[in-house]
Amino acid sequence: MSADILIGFMIFIYSPHITSRLKYVADHLFKNTLGTAYQLSEDKEGFLNHAGTCINYSADNLNQGIQIVPCGLLSEMGVFPRHDLKVSTWNGLPCFFFNNATPVPFDLFAASFYLLTLYEEYCCADYDEHQRFIPDHATAHQNGFLEIPLVDRWAYRLKDLLIARFGGSDQYKLRKYQAVSTMDVDHPYLYRNKGLLKNAWGACRDLLHGKRTAVGVRIRTLLHLADDPYMQSIRQFDAIHKQLKRTYYLFVLIAEYGRYGRATIYPQRKYFNYVKSLKAIIPCLHASYRTLFDGARREKERTILERLLQRKISRNRQHYLRIHIPETYRSLANSGFEEDFSLAFAKTPGFRSGTAIPHYFFDVENNNCTSLLLRPTTVMDTCLIAHLGLSPDKALERLSALARACKQSGGDFVMLWHNSNLTGTAAQNPWINVFTESYKYALSLEEINNFEPQKQHCL
């Protein structure tokens, strides 16, 4: 390929082995994150004659462009555990697949691929009580960078090196940061539709624990003298977004009655009619607990939800954030789901795939990029309240820091809240203020007025 033909491309990347893995990670780094065009080529002569911005992704020192030395991961087929993964630093940033080259002393492309694809989760054999990958096993958690969108930082650092060497800073159209609000409705009712015996037992339990106010609220709710607390919190959540003129994602659980499923005994027609009437939502499936390895059950739930809401459902989040890599995402992709919001840890905040930017699921075992767009969720309310035990003030500080981390490299700050944690009034429940203030702060960091999910690309 001649240098004349390449003149229209922003970044020329030479590699003697162009693979689907390299294409995937280059697409994410350059198109999705840095907003610039690139060209992969195996033509060494064309690379040596290229006068513009270029990267040498090979072990050969060609004295041309910025060199990144491959570690071999992007040329492999299949999955091979990396038990000897050692984390070093590059200008203050953690890095691995270190090689002492300059000015990029590690395989930035392979390390990005490793995090984006959740590579280490393919090799896990130890899960928690809900069969989820344990964050303590994650390289990011073990080395203290889980709350840093490291892939995004690497991309920005690489951009700075390229600009310093070749100029052209105006040719990078960096992705814009966005604040994204989501709510999971596991149980739309705290008291209603649960049957006489269950409510009687609940009232007795409240009395035994001295919760007389709760008993009064239960009675008024059952007599339809007051709104059910869980439904009231959904209405408040919707009202806040209407006031701010923002759209949010509402994840609706369709599940059988049981411990990890539906808590109501009777049909919830009023609830679904209410959801159907909402204008500010993007309705999504909250696939039930038992769908972890049961794609047919998930598809049945989606069909029911589409019938109830009379709308197409193309987005999902797994109940309890139960995902297995690659089975869950492979099943979602094969079922035609377009987006999934399950990519988060339940017990700690952060960036499970190393980025705050949406990216497609790459099936490492099958070595192909799917059409399922993963929307990393940054933090869940239950994580802050129950698992970390933070005070409202400390939680607000943590949320603000995470929002700034996303802002720094054009990512999406995705919060997950449950209606069950936002009951009552702001005077009664401090977590309502935590949500409101953190969301307003996250919105204040935006450079755009209206939220519009940006389309990602995948080769």
NUVEX-885420 format. One record per residue (C-alpha): z, y, x. Coordinates in nm, 4 decimals. Example, Ala and Ser with C-alpha at 12.3 -4.5 7.8 and 13.67 -1.06 7.14 Angstrom:
% residues 2
NODE        c3        c2        c1
NODE    0.7800   -0.4500    1.2300
NODE    0.7140   -0.1060    1.3670
//
This chain:
% residues 459
NODE        c3        c2        c1
NODE    0.0000    0.0000    0.0000
NODE   -0.1013    0.3323    0.1501
NODE    0.1236    0.6314    0.2000
NODE   -0.1059    0.8353   -0.0282
NODE   -0.0391    0.6032   -0.3209
NODE    0.3354    0.6242   -0.2642
NODE    0.3491    1.0031   -0.2596
NODE    0.4401    1.0154   -0.6284
NODE    0.7480    0.7948   -0.5873
NODE    1.0804    0.9532   -0.5076
NODE    1.2294    0.6736   -0.2972
NODE    1.0328    0.4074   -0.1080
NODE    1.2418    0.0940   -0.0498
NODE    1.1092   -0.1630    0.1946
NODE    1.2308   -0.5226    0.1718
NODE    1.0617   -0.8367    0.3026
NODE    1.2042   -1.0218    0.0005
NODE    1.1773   -0.8501   -0.3367
NODE    1.3753   -1.0473   -0.5910
NODE    1.4834   -1.0007   -0.9520
NODE    1.8336   -0.9322   -0.8220
NODE    1.7171   -0.6486   -0.5996
NODE    1.5072   -0.5016   -0.8810
NODE    1.8050   -0.5159   -1.1161
NODE    2.0461   -0.3346   -0.8872
NODE    1.7872   -0.0788   -0.7725
NODE    1.7102   -0.0001   -1.1346
NODE    2.0763    0.0628   -1.2092
NODE    2.1444    0.2723   -0.8996
NODE    1.8319    0.4871   -0.8961
NODE    1.7029    0.5055   -1.2544
NODE    2.0213    0.4821   -1.4581
NODE    2.2715    0.6505   -1.2279
NODE    2.0783    0.8939   -1.0095
NODE    1.7886    0.9594   -1.2458
NODE    1.5120    0.9247   -0.9911
NODE    1.2072    0.7044   -0.9435
NODE    1.1793    0.4436   -0.6720
NODE    0.9301    0.1916   -0.5399
NODE    1.0086   -0.1509   -0.3958
NODE    0.7556   -0.2798   -0.1461
NODE    0.7117   -0.5676    0.0979
NODE    0.4502   -0.3636    0.2898
NODE    0.6083   -0.2892    0.6275
NODE    0.3105   -0.0892    0.7518
NODE    0.3094    0.1291    0.4434
NODE    0.6817    0.1858    0.4909
NODE    0.6397    0.2858    0.8553
NODE    0.3693    0.5363    0.7569
NODE    0.5642    0.6807    0.4657
NODE    0.6622    1.0438    0.5163
NODE    0.9052    1.0819    0.2273
NODE    1.2454    0.9525    0.1261
NODE    1.2805    0.5853    0.2188
NODE    1.5267    0.2994    0.2640
NODE    1.4848    0.0023    0.4932
NODE    1.6497   -0.2942    0.3229
NODE    1.6040   -0.5470    0.5990
NODE    1.7738   -0.6760    0.9148
NODE    1.5031   -0.5186    1.1329
NODE    1.5741   -0.1821    1.2914
NODE    1.2468   -0.0040    1.2147
NODE    1.3607    0.3468    1.3146
NODE    1.2425    0.4679    0.9780
NODE    1.4484    0.5781    0.6805
NODE    1.8086    0.4817    0.6078
NODE    1.8791    0.1186    0.6822
NODE    2.0872   -0.1115    0.4626
NODE    2.1280   -0.4563    0.6161
NODE    2.1129   -0.7435    0.3612
NODE    2.3902   -1.0030    0.3524
NODE    2.1658   -1.2555    0.1773
NODE    2.3190   -1.2474   -0.1713
NODE    2.0149   -1.0902   -0.3362
NODE    1.7824   -1.3557   -0.1935
NODE    1.9889   -1.6506   -0.3150
NODE    1.9443   -1.8624   -0.6250
NODE    2.2522   -1.9707   -0.8179
NODE    2.6190   -1.8866   -0.7629
NODE    2.8190   -1.9504   -0.4462
NODE    3.1899   -1.8558   -0.4263
NODE    3.2768   -1.5823   -0.1760
NODE    3.6238   -1.6895   -0.0663
NODE    3.6119   -1.4846    0.2543
NODE    3.5370   -1.1506    0.0884
NODE    3.6926   -0.8822    0.3076
NODE    3.7243   -0.5220    0.1915
NODE    3.6793   -0.2409    0.4416
NODE    3.6151    0.1341    0.3991
NODE    3.3130    0.3615    0.4148
NODE    3.3936    0.7330    0.4314
NODE    3.7088    0.6764    0.2291
NODE    3.5485    0.4402   -0.0232
NODE    3.6309    0.0677   -0.0361
NODE    3.3360   -0.1555    0.0494
NODE    3.2590   -0.5195    0.1259
NODE    2.9773   -0.7255    0.2788
NODE    3.0529   -0.5119    0.5861
NODE    2.8138   -0.5234    0.8848
NODE    2.8884   -0.2214    1.1116
NODE    2.5403   -0.0726    1.0645
NODE    2.4992    0.3036    1.0355
NODE    2.5058    0.5182    0.8330
NODE    2.5649    0.2564    0.5583
NODE    2.7864   -0.0107    0.7185
NODE    2.7702   -0.2644    0.4352
NODE    2.5179   -0.4203    0.1998
NODE    2.5472   -0.1569   -0.0724
NODE    2.2872   -0.3274   -0.2919
NODE    2.4521   -0.6711   -0.2773
NODE    2.8017   -0.5290   -0.3280
NODE    2.6802   -0.3360   -0.6338
NODE    2.5151   -0.6501   -0.7691
NODE    2.8350   -0.8493   -0.7105
NODE    3.0396   -0.6068   -0.9225
NODE    2.7807   -0.5295   -1.1912
NODE    2.7113   -0.8951   -1.2664
NODE    3.0802   -1.0003   -1.2664
NODE    2.9748   -1.2492   -0.9989
NODE    3.3272   -1.3625   -0.9116
NODE    3.3979   -1.4531   -1.2753
NODE    3.1363   -1.7289   -1.2556
NODE    3.3577   -1.8989   -0.9977
NODE    3.6903   -1.8695   -1.1800
NODE    3.8829   -2.1764   -1.2930
NODE    4.2131   -2.0109   -1.3888
NODE    4.2428   -1.8114   -1.7124
NODE    4.5208   -1.6523   -1.9161
NODE    4.6674   -1.7778   -2.2435
NODE    4.3625   -1.6531   -2.4344
NODE    4.1154   -1.8085   -2.1872
NODE    4.0297   -1.4701   -2.0388
NODE    3.9603   -1.3881   -1.6760
NODE    4.2860   -1.2640   -1.5200
NODE    4.2599   -0.9152   -1.3639
NODE    4.4895   -1.0225   -1.0788
NODE    4.2029   -1.2448   -0.9609
NODE    3.9568   -0.9543   -0.9476
NODE    3.8620   -0.8162   -0.6068
NODE    3.8857   -0.4650   -0.7502
NODE    4.2423   -0.5172   -0.8719
NODE    4.3555   -0.6915   -0.5537
NODE    4.2236   -0.4066   -0.3392
NODE    4.3297   -0.1134   -0.5555
NODE    3.9950    0.0188   -0.6757
NODE    3.9826   -0.1111   -1.0321
NODE    4.0288    0.2411   -1.1697
NODE    3.7438    0.3769   -0.9559
NODE    3.3841    0.3314   -1.0807
NODE    3.2944    0.2218   -0.7297
NODE    2.9289    0.1371   -0.7865
NODE    2.8749    0.4887   -0.9176
NODE    3.0526    0.6379   -0.6147
NODE    2.8383    0.4334   -0.3772
NODE    2.5231    0.5534   -0.5524
NODE    2.6295    0.9175   -0.5216
NODE    2.7209    0.8721   -0.1538
NODE    2.3822    0.7136   -0.0876
NODE    2.2148    1.0061   -0.2663
NODE    2.3973    1.2496   -0.0386
NODE    2.2760    1.0623    0.2705
NODE    1.9179    1.0624    0.1446
NODE    1.9280    1.4344    0.0662
NODE    2.0792    1.5127    0.4062
NODE    1.8004    1.3187    0.5784
NODE    1.5004    1.3942    0.3560
NODE    1.5928    1.6830    0.1234
NODE    1.4695    1.6828   -0.2360
NODE    1.8014    1.7401   -0.4131
NODE    1.6242    1.8775   -0.7221
NODE    1.4494    1.5448   -0.7763
NODE    1.7681    1.3671   -0.8844
NODE    1.8320    1.4039   -1.2581
NODE    2.1864    1.2740   -1.2663
NODE    2.3081    1.0940   -1.5739
NODE    2.5316    1.2989   -1.8033
NODE    2.8917    1.2018   -1.8702
NODE    2.9864    1.1203   -2.2301
NODE    3.3115    1.0640   -2.4180
NODE    3.2795    0.7630   -2.6488
NODE    3.5335    0.6876   -2.9194
NODE    3.5754    0.3407   -3.0678
NODE    3.8174    0.1786   -3.3116
NODE    3.8914   -0.1891   -3.3674
NODE    4.0105   -0.2761   -3.7178
NODE    4.1776   -0.6129   -3.6834
NODE    4.3749   -0.5649   -4.0055
NODE    4.2778   -0.2981   -4.2597
NODE    4.6008   -0.3457   -4.4578
NODE    4.9606   -0.3636   -4.3474
NODE    5.0981   -0.4579   -4.6906
NODE    4.8254   -0.4960   -4.9512
NODE    4.6287   -0.8111   -5.0283
NODE    4.8793   -1.0343   -4.8497
NODE    5.0370   -1.2077   -5.1479
NODE    5.3789   -1.1901   -5.3127
NODE    5.5592   -1.4432   -5.0913
NODE    5.4416   -1.2898   -4.7662
NODE    5.5427   -0.9405   -4.8759
NODE    5.8790   -1.0649   -5.0032
NODE    5.9515   -1.2323   -4.6714
NODE    5.8402   -0.9185   -4.4859
NODE    6.0699   -0.6986   -4.6929
NODE    6.3641   -0.9313   -4.6274
NODE    6.2928   -0.9269   -4.2563
NODE    6.2802   -0.5458   -4.2557
NODE    6.6139   -0.5302   -4.4390
NODE    6.7741   -0.7681   -4.1892
NODE    6.6588   -0.5390   -3.9078
NODE    6.7824   -0.2268   -4.0834
NODE    6.4320   -0.0927   -4.1574
NODE    6.5023    0.0445   -4.5037
NODE    6.2336    0.3122   -4.4753
NODE    5.9718    0.0419   -4.4127
NODE    6.0847   -0.1420   -4.7250
NODE    6.0403    0.1745   -4.9292
NODE    5.6926    0.2325   -4.7857
NODE    5.6015   -0.1294   -4.8619
NODE    5.7110   -0.0981   -5.2258
NODE    5.5302    0.2335   -5.2802
NODE    5.2173    0.0897   -5.1195
NODE    5.2186   -0.2228   -5.3345
NODE    5.2716   -0.0119   -5.6462
NODE    4.9739    0.2047   -5.5389
NODE    5.1970    0.5103   -5.5166
NODE    5.1029    0.5538   -5.1513
NODE    4.8097    0.4641   -4.9277
NODE    4.8468    0.1544   -4.7107
NODE    4.9545    0.2717   -4.3594
NODE    4.6707    0.0892   -4.1832
NODE    4.4076    0.2293   -4.4185
NODE    4.5611    0.5734   -4.3874
NODE    4.5188    0.5585   -4.0094
NODE    4.1490    0.4726   -4.0495
NODE    4.1075    0.7736   -4.2797
NODE    4.2872    0.9976   -4.0279
NODE    4.0701    0.8667   -3.7446
NODE    3.7574    0.9387   -3.9471
NODE    3.8822    1.2857   -4.0428
NODE    3.9424    1.3777   -3.6776
NODE    3.5868    1.2821   -3.5862
NODE    3.4443    1.4717   -3.8831
NODE    3.6371    1.7782   -3.7743
NODE    3.5011    1.7442   -3.4205
NODE    3.1529    1.6602   -3.5557
NODE    3.1411    1.3385   -3.3600
NODE    3.0194    0.9863   -3.4275
NODE    3.2384    0.6884   -3.3397
NODE    3.1982    0.3110   -3.3253
NODE    3.3936    0.1118   -3.5840
NODE    3.4368   -0.2581   -3.5061
NODE    3.5028   -0.4658   -3.8171
NODE    3.6664   -0.8074   -3.7993
NODE    3.5219   -1.0797   -4.0199
NODE    3.7419   -1.3830   -3.9703
NODE    3.9122   -1.6693   -4.1439
NODE    4.2764   -1.6349   -4.2463
NODE    4.5084   -1.7315   -3.9622
NODE    4.7164   -1.6283   -3.6633
NODE    4.4326   -1.4618   -3.4724
NODE    4.2147   -1.3924   -3.7747
NODE    4.2376   -1.2181   -4.1091
NODE    4.5915   -1.1303   -4.2181
NODE    4.5053   -1.0756   -4.5851
NODE    4.4887   -1.3558   -4.8389
NODE    4.2722   -1.1821   -5.0976
NODE    3.9218   -1.0343   -5.0621
NODE    3.9025   -0.6806   -4.9231
NODE    3.6271   -0.5364   -5.1410
NODE    3.7748   -0.1858   -5.1519
NODE    3.8004   -0.1789   -4.7760
NODE    3.4394   -0.2805   -4.7199
NODE    3.3205   -0.0365   -4.9850
NODE    3.5131    0.2336   -4.8017
NODE    3.3572    0.1407   -4.4665
NODE    3.0174    0.1361   -4.6328
NODE    3.0729    0.4949   -4.7499
NODE    3.1594    0.6356   -4.4077
NODE    2.8996    0.8679   -4.2564
NODE    3.0356    0.9345   -3.9064
NODE    3.0481    0.5727   -3.7915
NODE    2.8247    0.3297   -3.6104
NODE    2.9361   -0.0014   -3.7691
NODE    2.9765   -0.2949   -3.5323
NODE    3.0926   -0.6549   -3.5454
NODE    3.4353   -0.7421   -3.4109
NODE    3.3549   -1.1075   -3.3473
NODE    3.6550   -1.3258   -3.4264
NODE    3.8870   -1.5062   -3.1878
NODE    3.7157   -1.8425   -3.2378
NODE    3.3681   -1.7169   -3.1451
NODE    3.4371   -1.7331   -2.7713
NODE    3.2317   -2.0518   -2.7404
NODE    3.0868   -2.0554   -3.0924
NODE    2.7769   -1.8403   -3.1229
NODE    2.6902   -1.9900   -3.4620
NODE    3.0221   -1.8697   -3.6049
NODE    2.9598   -1.5220   -3.4641
NODE    2.6145   -1.5121   -3.6174
NODE    2.7589   -1.6156   -3.9539
NODE    3.0122   -1.3325   -3.9329
NODE    2.7391   -1.0848   -3.8530
NODE    2.5371   -1.2009   -4.1538
NODE    2.8395   -1.1535   -4.3806
NODE    2.9092   -0.8063   -4.2421
NODE    2.5453   -0.7003   -4.2822
NODE    2.5540   -0.8154   -4.6430
NODE    2.8795   -0.6318   -4.7142
NODE    2.7731   -0.3056   -4.5514
NODE    2.4014   -0.3388   -4.6260
NODE    2.3247   -0.2287   -4.2720
NODE    2.1851   -0.3979   -3.9639
NODE    2.4551   -0.4872   -3.7114
NODE    2.3403   -0.4997   -3.3496
NODE    2.6620   -0.4156   -3.1611
NODE    2.9641   -0.6319   -3.0926
NODE    3.3079   -0.6456   -2.9389
NODE    3.4941   -0.9743   -2.9032
NODE    3.8381   -0.9978   -3.0679
NODE    4.1144   -0.9977   -2.8021
NODE    3.8363   -0.9047   -2.5555
NODE    3.7714   -1.2780   -2.5202
NODE    3.4651   -1.3232   -2.3021
NODE    3.3627   -1.6019   -2.0682
NODE    3.0993   -1.5318   -1.8064
NODE    2.8190   -1.6186   -1.8574
NODE    2.8539   -1.8127   -2.1860
NODE    2.9582   -1.5284   -2.4167
NODE    2.7008   -1.2775   -2.2998
NODE    2.4284   -1.5388   -2.2822
NODE    2.5034   -1.6318   -2.6449
NODE    2.5029   -1.2664   -2.7574
NODE    2.1712   -1.2029   -2.5830
NODE    2.0142   -1.5137   -2.7352
NODE    2.1338   -1.4044   -3.0813
NODE    1.9584   -1.0697   -3.0532
NODE    2.2612   -0.8435   -3.0162
NODE    2.1613   -0.5208   -2.8446
NODE    2.4974   -0.3949   -2.7138
NODE    2.8428   -0.5324   -2.6411
NODE    3.1665   -0.3375   -2.5829
NODE    3.3902   -0.6271   -2.4692
NODE    3.3719   -0.5467   -2.0990
NODE    3.7340   -0.4504   -2.0274
NODE    4.0649   -0.6012   -1.9288
NODE    4.3262   -0.6235   -2.2036
NODE    4.6255   -0.5728   -1.9767
NODE    4.5075   -0.3032   -1.7366
NODE    4.2645   -0.0101   -1.7567
NODE    3.9704    0.0377   -1.5273
NODE    3.6124   -0.0584   -1.4593
NODE    3.5715   -0.4346   -1.4799
NODE    3.2101   -0.4286   -1.3567
NODE    3.2630   -0.1451   -1.1086
NODE    3.0812    0.1168   -1.3142
NODE    3.1303    0.3530   -1.6060
NODE    2.7581    0.3467   -1.6800
NODE    2.6057    0.1029   -1.9336
NODE    2.4071   -0.1765   -1.7723
NODE    2.2240   -0.4856   -1.8842
NODE    2.3738   -0.8305   -1.8510
NODE    2.2176   -1.0130   -1.5583
NODE    2.2568   -1.3898   -1.5891
NODE    2.3246   -1.4917   -1.2289
NODE    2.2923   -1.8659   -1.2957
NODE    1.9515   -1.8237   -1.4587
NODE    1.8620   -1.5372   -1.2234
NODE    1.7251   -1.3105   -1.4940
NODE    1.8064   -0.9807   -1.6599
NODE    1.8676   -1.0015   -2.0345
NODE    1.8191   -0.7432   -2.3090
NODE    2.1945   -0.7219   -2.3829
NODE    2.3309   -0.3809   -2.2845
NODE    2.6944   -0.3909   -2.1714
NODE    2.9016   -0.0813   -2.2555
NODE    3.2067   -0.0868   -2.0239
NODE    3.5269    0.0002   -2.2089
NODE    3.7566    0.2025   -1.9845
NODE    4.0921    0.1638   -2.1550
NODE    4.2567    0.0087   -2.4611
NODE    4.5539    0.1607   -2.6448
NODE    4.7515   -0.1661   -2.6515
NODE    4.7193   -0.1862   -2.2744
NODE    4.8959    0.1480   -2.2338
NODE    5.1541    0.0931   -2.5078
NODE    5.2474   -0.2752   -2.4831
NODE    5.1278   -0.4154   -2.1507
NODE    5.2005   -0.1186   -1.9223
NODE    5.4799    0.0238   -2.1371
NODE    5.3845    0.3848   -2.0638
NODE    5.5461    0.6802   -2.2342
NODE    5.3082    0.8965   -2.4402
NODE    5.3106    1.1660   -2.1684
NODE    5.2338    0.9175   -1.8899
NODE    4.9634    0.7550   -2.1020
NODE    4.7997    1.0937   -2.1587
NODE    4.8009    1.1574   -1.7832
NODE    4.6424    0.8168   -1.7202
NODE    4.3745    0.8729   -1.9857
NODE    4.2891    1.2163   -1.8470
NODE    4.2529    1.0754   -1.4945
NODE    4.0221    0.7990   -1.6184
NODE    3.8101    1.0524   -1.8075
NODE    3.7738    1.2586   -1.4890
NODE    3.6755    0.9466   -1.2960
NODE    3.3939    0.8860   -1.5453
NODE    3.2900    1.2510   -1.5402
NODE    3.2621    1.2531   -1.1609
NODE    2.9595    1.0249   -1.1623
NODE    2.8045    1.0640   -1.5056
NODE    2.9612    0.7601   -1.6693
NODE    3.0860    0.6978   -2.0230
NODE    3.4557    0.7304   -2.0950
NODE    3.5006    0.4638   -2.3640
NODE    3.8394    0.4468   -2.5354
NODE    3.9447    0.1609   -2.7624
NODE    4.2020    0.2398   -3.0304
NODE    4.3407    0.0240   -3.3124
NODE    4.4225    0.1553   -3.6576
NODE    4.7533   -0.0356   -3.6371
NODE    4.8679    0.1884   -3.3487
NODE    4.7852    0.5160   -3.5256
NODE    4.9894    0.4852   -3.8456
NODE    5.2044    0.7571   -3.9981
NODE    5.1925    1.1256   -3.9107
NODE    5.1778    1.2983   -3.5739
NODE    5.5458    1.3896   -3.6144
NODE    5.6373    1.0241   -3.6711
NODE    5.3995    0.8610   -3.4242
NODE    5.3416    1.0258   -3.0821
NODE    5.0397    0.8014   -3.0156
NODE    4.8386    0.9962   -3.2710
NODE    4.8769    1.3021   -3.0486
NODE    4.7930    1.0951   -2.7406
NODE    4.4657    0.9902   -2.8993
NODE    4.3800    1.3367   -3.0284
NODE    4.4632    1.5214   -2.7078
NODE    4.2990    1.2674   -2.4768
NODE    3.9835    1.2636   -2.6876
NODE    3.9625    1.6420   -2.7019
NODE    4.0165    1.6576   -2.3272
NODE    3.7460    1.3954   -2.2700
NODE    3.5083    1.5940   -2.4918
NODE    3.5842    1.9137   -2.3029
NODE    3.4397    1.7548   -1.9883
NODE    3.0986    1.7043   -2.1476
NODE    2.7992    1.9195   -2.0665
NODE    2.6192    1.8275   -2.3886
NODE    2.7188    1.9025   -2.7465
NODE    2.6109    1.5906   -2.9326
NODE    2.6684    1.2302   -2.8336
NODE    2.3479    1.0330   -2.7976
NODE    2.3589    0.6969   -2.6144
NODE    2.1133    0.7133   -2.3274
NODE    1.8589    0.4330   -2.3051
NODE    1.8975    0.2208   -1.9945
NODE    1.6206    0.0420   -1.8112
NODE    1.5870   -0.3083   -1.6812
NODE    1.3097   -0.4668   -1.4766
//
